[in-house]
């Protein structure tokens, strides 16, 4: 598959939400404002869809730890508010009821199309800037493309990487089915490694994982990895995005956040938090980010009617 090894352990994507909020709370890179002044409480909105599967207790504890860390680093009280979907996050940001919003990358693409004044603050990176979904089977599986996987069992790890499910759903739609009617069965292993193990052990015929997950599996279990092959992969998706809308915070507060995020990786506690959240770091949006958002909107329109020109040739 030609994939290089990742630097961080995989399987913690459910904690992307927490890591992204960490970045958002500490830094607005390259932003200025003439807004409403420093708020008494920093309100951070998240899409409910960003939570990992079955991790409510673990995330509750992580959220409390994060809130304490934000206050320690910024001196600000803060609230992390889960909303029912990305539309509600966007609506409350426009109404200035939320100061920051954390979106799945494709959600941000949809939201920015509705409200062009919504801007990307920082991207949460897990080794690769733009994640790609890989559908993987055993080498002796005769499937040559997505269509030929019909009726088989698919494993979708419950890691909070919702772009993987979106890719599969849209490919199924392109074949005239829903995901549930296209596949004979779907399973939800907790991690990418467990999903790949299911394929090797014959519990599932295919699994959808990201490139970092494949890299880690290759490093940890090379003997099992060689039994696998890629069928198709998605186009690159935007990663998780921290967004802001218009000018809602004063310049001094923004500068403090900026200093915090730029120096976070230089601090022992900051390094520990990044490792805890399974993130390799945070980046300002690069020059090609707008093109990736546009390509995402074209292939994956929010109404779900797109044919999803997602499945690309093998590398």
Secondary structure as UniProt FT lines:
FT   HELIX           13..15
FT   HELIX           16..26
FT   TURN            29..30
FT   STRAND          41..47
FT   HELIX           48..50
FT   TURN            53..54
FT   HELIX           56..74
FT   STRAND          77..83
FT   HELIX           86..94
FT   TURN            95..96
FT   STRAND          100..103
FT   HELIX           105..114
FT   TURN            116..117
FT   STRAND          118..125
FT   STRAND          133..138
FT   TURN            139..140
FT   HELIX           147..149
FT   TURN            150..151
FT   STRAND          153..156
FT   HELIX           162..174
FT   TURN            175..176
FT   HELIX           179..182
FT   STRAND          185..187
FT   HELIX           192..200
FT   TURN            201..202
FT   STRAND          206..210
FT   HELIX           211..220
FT   HELIX           222..225
FT   TURN            226..227
FT   STRAND          228..233
FT   STRAND          240..245
FT   HELIX           251..263
FT   HELIX           264..266
FT   HELIX           268..276
FT   TURN            277..278
FT   STRAND          281..283
FT   TURN            287..288
FT   HELIX           289..299
FT   TURN            302..303
FT   TURN            309..310
//
